[in-house]
Amino acid sequence: MIVWVTGASSGLGLHTAEALRAAGHRVIAGARSFATERVENGNAYLPLDVTDPASAEAFATRARALAGSPEALVQCAGVLVLGSCEHTPLEEYRRVMETNFLGMVRMNQLVLPLMRERGGGRIVMFSSINGLLGVPFQSAYTAAKHAVEGYAECLQMEAQAFGVQVCLVEPGDHRSGSSRYRAKVEGMAGTPYADAYRQTIAVIHHDETHGSDPAALGRKVAKALSRRHMPTRLRIASPDQHLAVWLHDLLPGGLNGAILRDYYFNEKKARAYAGEG
């Protein structure tokens, strides 16, 4: 299968691209950090900035020239910014939304005509547990992933008649990613949110550092892509994160919020995790 993969240079995108190649797919990988084109054993690595229409179109043109129209598109490109709702600049909200949501829309609009022309295709979009519930100081990322969730449901209904399947991947915490794509809002230490922010950052860092195996996630995505009928949603998370989603849907909002605040706004945890780097 000819698979285009966005955000393929690091994190879950890198591990997913590697798993797809290992499964025998022909992968055309795109990422901003791929400064120049590279082709190895039929697989290609091309520059791609999903927020730039010219870059996205150039990627699509070159990918088709190298391997033909895509049979699948796997969208992993994403960035995160950590800051309070009050102090995160609008420019940061726009940057996250442009990458995590509108970048996916842009790439889908490039491949959908090609998939309709060939009578079908597969689109896999990386959402997150954050697409299902909120986490303090990740409002931009959470909002973008909630947008992906709703958009994917619409796309699934519209594209089904043309043989296009849509799958949402909802990862929990995994040991992956680069600090380049995890920005922090400057000046948070001088705000009324300083203590809660510091505590939350420590918990988030610990959970990611001790998260699940990203290579295993890549293999699960590759397996789902190869199924005759892909799942509409593929949640890949630890048992406690599955539980957090279930509680979010079952409990009253106030109680659920209290549980999450107690989990993240925790000085004892912050001190225990302070030496982890």
HULINVEN-V804965 format. One line per field, one symbol per residue. psi: psi as a letter, one per 30 degrees, with the letter a starting at -180 (. if undefined). Layout:
psi: ???
This chain:
psi: kjkkklhgflbfeeeeeeeeeffgljkjkklefjelkkkkhfkljkkkjffjeeeeeeeeeeeeeefakkfkkjjfkllkkklleefjkeeeeeeeeeefdfeeeeeefefeeeeeegglakkkkjbleffflkkkgheeeeeeeeeeeeeeeeeeeefefggjkkkkkikaklillkffgilkkkgffglfgeeeeeeeeeeeeeeeegaljfeeeeeeeeeeeflejkkekjkjllefeeeeeeeefelkeeeeeeeeeeeeijeeeeeefegf.
